[in-house]
Amino acid sequence: MQRTATNEQTRSAGPDVQVVTYHPAPAVVERYVQLLPRLGAEPALAHWAAEYAAGHAGRCLWDARFLAERHRTGRLLNIGGAPYVFEMVLRKEAPELDIHTIDLDPCRFPGVAETLGIRTIAADIEHPDWQLDEKFDCIVCAEVMEHMRIDLLGTMRRIREHLAPHGILYLTTPNGLSFW
């Protein structure tokens, strides 16, 4: 089933499509802004992160709850870490989940691994030599696909290689209109 997700409002857009509207999540934004100094970002980046949280916390909350209902334990890989709002919410929703996240430059938020209890991995998933020696029960690509510009099919093939048998790929494109 193809899904477009949100927090509370759901309507049918056909036999296999469910459309949902995200709602603001001010409590998530407040918690993130309080946590932000511990993540160690420089002021300009911290400002961007707070703005991102204000605009995307509702989507992150919905995605985290959806995944936590299905994956309370196991290994999860999130692709596209910074600013780590999703990871913060997922850690609260599923504290036993082994969360790993990929970011182009995790050094921009040097305190994230310790603060959130997740493993950060520096990687460019679009690079043809990108490879991990690990498999994951769930791989998340939320708000990532529409930013890819190089060999989308090859990148997806490499991502697929990291799914454990019977693992799932959770893919959303909330900014789908930005595809070129």
PyMOL commands that set and color helices and strands:
alter all, ss='L'
color gray80, all
select helices_A, chain A and resi 26-39+43-70+85-93+106-108+112-116+145-147+152-160+176-178
alter helices_A, ss='H'
color red, helices_A
select strands_A, chain A and resi 2-4+9-12+17-21+75-79+98-103+119-122+136-142+163-172
alter strands_A, ss='S'
color yellow, strands_A
deselect
rebuild
show_as cartoon
